[in-house]
Amino acid sequence: MQFASVCQVTGCESVKRHLELFLDSYGLQSLMQSAGVDCLTSLCQLLGRMIFRGRIEQQIQREQGLSETVYMGRTIVAAWHG
């Protein structure tokens, strides 16, 4: 069960009292990762698996193009901050 669903069922006041304990045990990084997975899963379902995969592959290629510079037949990894 998702944490947001548990919060809706138990109510705001109960969640406020125990939120720090939850964050200490679960960790903010894990929460952000889980939210990212939920977001990507929803987008994939909305757009369709093949379209979503194609867009992800395009994005990876764009990012690789920004982070690499080809000079005299050799690839030099640039210090790209984007």
Secondary structure, 3 states (H helix, E strand, C coil): CCHHHHHHHHCHHHHHHHHHHHHHHHCHHHHHHHHHHHHHHHHHHHHCHHHHHHHHHHHHHHHHHHHEEEECCEEEECCCCC
